Amino acid sequence: MDYLPRDALVIIDESHQTVPQVRGMYHGDRSRKETLVEYGFRLPSALDNRPLNFAEFERAVNQVIYVSATPGPYELKRAGGRVVEQIIRPTGLIDPPIAVRAIKGQIDDLIHEIRGRAAADQRVLVTTLTKRMAEDLTDYLAEAGIRVRYLHSDIDTLERNEIIRDLRLGKFDVLVGINLLREGLDIPEVSLVAILDADKEGFLRSSGSLIQTSGRAARNVEGRVLFYADTVTDAMREAMAETERRRAMQTAYNREHGITPESIKKSIQDILGSIYERDYYTVPKETDPAADAYVPRENLPALISTLEKEMKAAAKKLEFERAAELRDRIRLLERRRLGILDPV
């Protein structure tokens, strides 16, 4: 943070999660190292190598934009009322309606809903409170002939993305999880989100969590959300009220501008497209490799020198894909310069 100029703009995405994580980094690091120092596994100087505490972090940043569908009290207080809402979507999509259904008979009702969505080539997300319940529900649904997978915390990032890709491709229809079905899951094929035990108040069933989870169905024009509960908690009431407020604004805007909502269309290949989420990355070929064939051989050393500088600059800026492309291009030019590879 010391390298940031004082007028730098810091954007904190998913701030309702990121800010508490930044706040807890120092305390978690301190607690772990104090134990190591106390029992002689580290020298006391190990405590000096630490992350910023939260007060230091606040002093290090000057201008901040907090981005979240459910901003926390800290962000709202710091913003001082300067809140910008992005409720209207370019696709005209409306937040999915929420229905509350009784816990008694919830599994049979859920199976009925799943079969209807599967018949329409749509997907379903089901979130539970415990790992045991998620496992048992997955087994039960599988025995009922439903194509289902279970997403749990032991799955690494690459396998997680493969599971999500298979869901989008229709290799199975239902994905069951616990807390993994909240932020960051962008699956346009999902038209139903079912939240079991929605009235069990706590972190996983807070109003913010319920809104985030419900948002997983907001990418599909036929999206719906089911809360299975026997009572309507304050968190449920707040989540439903906020959803209805947004739906009213979105519906009015669409009506005023003659917009017909459309489901988001997103390439399935995009899920595994990030180099940070893959163990291996195949560098694409230069967009116009034939251009180098027309460079005179006597000009190759100067071109190679220029490309090497660009490659090092790209690597310094952590643009590793660009650096790898330049590296491969330099190798081909070196072969030409040495007469190993002549232009066709």
C-alpha positions in Angstrom: 0.0 0.0 0.0 3.0 2.3 0.5 3.6 2.5 -3.2 0.1 3.9 -3.9 0.0 7.6 -4.5 -2.2 9.6 -2.1 -4.7 10.3 -4.8 -5.1 6.7 -5.9 -8.6 5.3 -6.1 -9.0 1.9 -4.3 -12.0 -0.2 -5.4 -13.0 -3.0 -3.0 -15.2 -5.6 -4.6 -17.6 -7.7 -2.5 -16.8 -5.2 0.3 -19.2 -6.9 2.7 -16.8 -9.8 2.8 -13.5 -8.2 1.9 -13.5 -5.5 4.6 -13.9 -8.0 7.4 -11.2 -10.1 5.9 -8.8 -7.1 5.8 -9.8 -6.3 9.4 -9.1 -9.9 10.6 -5.7 -10.4 8.7 -3.6 -8.7 11.4 -5.2 -10.4 14.3 -5.1 -13.9 12.7 -1.4 -13.4 11.8 -0.6 -12.1 15.3 -2.3 -14.9 17.1 -0.5 -17.6 15.0 2.9 -16.0 15.4 2.6 -15.3 19.1 2.0 -19.0 19.7 5.1 -19.9 17.6 7.2 -17.3 19.4 5.9 -18.4 22.9 7.0 -22.0 22.3 10.3 -21.2 20.7 9.5 -22.0 17.1 10.2 -18.5 15.9 12.2 -15.5 17.1 10.3 -12.5 18.5 11.3 -10.6 15.4 8.8 -12.7 13.4 6.1 -10.5 14.8 7.5 -7.6 12.9 6.8 -9.2 9.5 3.0 -8.7 9.5 0.1 -7.4 7.5 -1.3 -3.9 8.2 -3.7 -3.6 11.0 -7.1 -2.1 10.1 -6.3 1.4 11.3 -3.1 1.4 9.2 -5.0 0.2 6.2 -7.5 3.0 6.6 -4.7 5.6 6.8 -3.1 4.1 3.7 -6.1 4.5 1.4 -7.6 7.9 0.6 -10.4 7.5 -2.0 -12.4 4.2 -1.8 -15.3 2.8 -3.7 -17.0 -0.1 -2.0 -18.8 -2.5 -4.4 -21.4 -4.9 -3.0 -25.0 -6.0 -3.5 -25.3 -6.1 0.3 -22.9 -3.5 1.8 -22.2 -3.8 5.4 -22.7 -1.2 8.2 -19.0 -0.1 8.0 -19.2 0.7 4.3 -22.5 2.6 4.7 -21.1 4.6 7.6 -17.9 5.5 5.7 -19.9 6.4 2.6 -21.8 9.0 4.6 -25.0 8.5 2.5 -23.2 8.6 -0.8 -24.6 5.4 -2.1 -25.0 4.7 -5.8 -27.4 1.8 -6.7 -27.1 -0.2 -9.9 -30.5 -1.8 -9.9 -31.4 -1.6 -13.6 -29.7 -4.3 -15.7 -28.9 -3.8 -19.4 -30.7 -7.1 -20.2 -33.9 -5.8 -18.5 -33.8 -8.7 -16.1 -35.8 -8.4 -12.9 -34.8 -9.8 -9.5 -36.4 -13.2 -9.1 -39.6 -13.4 -7.0 -39.3 -15.1 -3.6 -41.9 -17.6 -2.3 -42.0 -19.1 1.2 -43.0 -22.7 1.6 -43.5 -25.0 4.6 -40.7 -27.2 5.8 -43.0 -30.2 6.1 -42.8 -32.1 2.8 -40.1 -29.7 1.5 -38.0 -32.5 -0.1 -41.0 -33.9 -2.1 -41.9 -30.3 -3.1 -38.3 -29.7 -4.1 -38.1 -32.8 -6.2 -41.3 -31.7 -8.0 -39.8 -28.3 -8.8 -36.5 -29.8 -9.9 -38.2 -32.2 -12.4 -40.1 -29.3 -13.9 -36.9 -27.2 -14.3 -34.9 -30.2 -15.7 -37.7 -30.8 -18.3 -37.2 -27.3 -19.5 -33.4 -27.7 -19.7 -32.8 -25.4 -16.8 -30.6 -25.8 -13.7 -31.3 -25.7 -9.9 -29.1 -24.6 -7.0 -30.0 -25.9 -3.5 -28.3 -24.6 -0.4 -28.3 -26.3 3.0 -27.0 -25.3 6.4 -24.7 -28.3 7.2 -22.3 -30.5 5.2 -24.1 -33.6 6.5 -27.5 -32.4 5.2 -26.0 -31.5 1.9 -24.5 -35.0 1.5 -27.7 -36.7 2.6 -29.8 -34.6 0.3 -27.5 -35.3 -2.6 -27.7 -39.1 -2.0 -31.5 -38.9 -1.7 -31.9 -36.9 -4.9 -29.6 -39.3 -6.8 -31.7 -42.3 -5.6 -34.8 -40.5 -6.9 -33.2 -40.4 -10.3 -32.1 -36.8 -10.4 -28.8 -35.9 -11.8 -27.2 -34.1 -8.9 -23.7 -33.1 -7.7 -22.5 -31.8 -4.3 -20.1 -28.8 -4.1 -18.2 -28.7 -0.8 -15.2 -26.8 0.7 -12.7 -29.6 0.1 -13.0 -29.2 -3.7 -10.1 -27.1 -5.2 -10.7 -24.2 -7.5 -10.0 -26.0 -10.7 -12.4 -28.9 -9.9 -15.0 -26.5 -8.6 -14.9 -24.6 -12.0 -15.2 -27.9 -13.8 -18.3 -28.8 -11.8 -19.9 -25.5 -12.6 -19.0 -25.9 -16.3 -20.6 -29.4 -16.3 -23.8 -27.9 -14.6 -24.0 -25.3 -17.4 -23.5 -28.0 -20.1 -26.4 -30.0 -18.7 -24.4 -33.0 -17.6 -26.4 -32.7 -14.3 -29.3 -30.6 -13.3 -28.9 -29.8 -9.6 -26.0 -28.5 -7.6 -26.2 -28.8 -3.8 -23.9 -26.7 -1.5 -23.7 -24.8 1.7 -21.9 -21.4 1.7 -20.4 -21.8 -1.7 -23.6 -20.7 -3.5 -23.4 -17.0 -2.7 -21.0 -14.6 -4.2 -19.4 -15.0 -7.6 -21.5 -17.8 -9.1 -22.7 -16.5 -12.5 -24.7 -19.3 -14.1 -27.4 -18.0 -16.5 -28.9 -21.5 -16.9 -30.0 -21.5 -13.2 -33.7 -20.7 -13.0 -34.4 -21.9 -9.4 -32.6 -21.4 -6.1 -33.9 -23.3 -3.2 -32.9 -22.3 0.3 -33.6 -25.0 2.9 -34.1 -24.0 6.6 -34.3 -20.4 5.6 -35.7 -19.5 9.1 -32.7 -20.8 11.0 -31.2 -17.4 11.9 -27.4 -16.9 11.7 -24.6 -15.9 9.4 -25.7 -18.2 6.6 -29.3 -17.0 6.9 -28.8 -13.3 7.4 -30.6 -10.9 5.2 -27.4 -10.2 3.3 -26.7 -13.9 2.7 -30.3 -14.5 1.6 -30.1 -11.7 -0.9 -26.8 -12.9 -2.2 -28.0 -16.4 -2.5 -31.2 -15.4 -4.2 -29.2 -13.4 -6.7 -27.9 -16.6 -8.3 -31.3 -16.9 -10.0 -31.3 -13.3 -11.3 -29.4 -14.2 -14.5 -32.4 -16.1 -16.0 -35.6 -14.5 -17.1 -37.6 -17.4 -15.5 -35.6 -17.2 -12.2 -37.4 -17.9 -8.9 -36.4 -18.4 -5.3 -37.9 -20.7 -2.7 -37.5 -20.2 1.0 -38.4 -23.3 2.9 -39.3 -22.2 6.4 -42.0 -22.5 9.1 -41.7 -18.9 10.3 -40.7 -15.7 8.6 -37.7 -14.3 10.4 -36.6 -10.6 10.4 -33.8 -11.5 8.0 -36.2 -13.2 5.6 -38.6 -10.3 5.8 -35.8 -7.8 5.1 -34.5 -9.9 2.1 -38.0 -10.1 0.6 -38.7 -6.4 1.1 -35.5 -5.4 -0.5 -36.1 -7.8 -3.4 -39.6 -6.4 -3.9 -38.3 -2.8 -3.8 -35.8 -3.6 -6.6 -38.4 -5.5 -8.6 -40.7 -2.6 -8.5 -38.0 -0.2 -9.8 -36.9 -2.6 -12.5 -40.4 -3.4 -13.7 -41.3 0.3 -13.8 -38.2 1.1 -15.8 -38.8 -1.7 -18.3 -42.4 -0.6 -18.8 -41.4 3.0 -19.3 -38.7 2.1 -21.9 -40.5 -0.8 -23.6 -37.8 -3.3 -22.5 -38.4 -7.1 -22.7 -36.2 -8.9 -20.2 -33.8 -11.4 -21.7 -31.7 -14.1 -20.0 -27.9 -13.5 -19.9 -26.0 -15.3 -22.7 -22.5 -16.2 -21.6 -20.0 -18.5 -23.2 -19.5 -21.7 -21.2 -15.8 -21.7 -22.1 -15.4 -18.5 -20.1 -15.5 -20.3 -16.8 -12.1 -21.9 -17.3 -10.7 -19.0 -19.2 -8.7 -17.3 -16.5 -5.1 -18.1 -16.2 -5.3 -17.7 -12.4 -7.8 -20.6 -12.2 -5.8 -23.1 -14.2 -2.7 -25.2 -13.6 -1.6 -24.9 -17.2 -2.1 -22.3 -19.8 -1.6 -22.7 -23.6 -0.5 -19.4 -24.9 -2.4 -18.5 -28.0 -0.6 -17.9 -31.3 0.2 -14.4 -32.3 -2.8 -12.9 -34.0 -0.8 -12.1 -37.2 2.4 -14.3 -37.1 2.9 -13.9 -40.9 3.9 -10.2 -40.4 7.3 -11.2 -39.0 8.1 -13.1 -42.2 8.4 -9.8 -44.1 11.0 -8.3 -41.7 14.5 -8.2 -43.4 17.0 -10.5 -41.7 19.3 -7.6 -41.0 16.6 -5.9 -39.1 15.8 -8.9 -36.9 18.4 -8.1 -34.1 16.8 -4.6 -33.5 13.3 -6.1 -33.5 14.3 -8.9 -31.1 15.8 -6.3 -28.8 12.6 -4.3 -28.8 10.5 -7.3 -28.2 12.7 -8.4 -25.3 12.2 -5.0 -23.6 8.4 -5.3 -24.1 8.5 -8.9 -22.7 10.3 -7.8 -19.6 8.0 -4.8 -19.1 5.0 -7.0 -19.5 6.4 -9.5 -16.9 7.1 -6.6 -14.5 3.5 -5.5 -14.8 2.4 -9.1 -14.1 1.0 -9.4 -17.6 2.3 -13.0 -18.0 0.1 -13.9 -20.9 1.5 -11.0 -23.0 5.0 -11.8 -21.9 4.7 -15.4 -22.9 3.4 -14.4 -26.3 6.3 -12.2 -26.8 8.7 -14.9 -25.6 7.4 -17.3 -28.2 7.6 -14.7 -30.9 11.2 -13.9 -30.0 12.1 -17.6 -30.2 10.8 -17.8 -33.8 12.6 -14.6 -34.8 15.9 -16.0 -33.3 15.5 -19.2 -35.4 15.0 -17.0 -38.5 18.0 -14.9 -37.6 20.2 -18.1 -37.2 18.8 -19.5 -40.4 17.1 -22.4 -38.7 13.6 -21.3 -39.8 13.1 -19.3 -43.0 9.9 -17.5 -44.0 7.5 -19.5 -46.2 
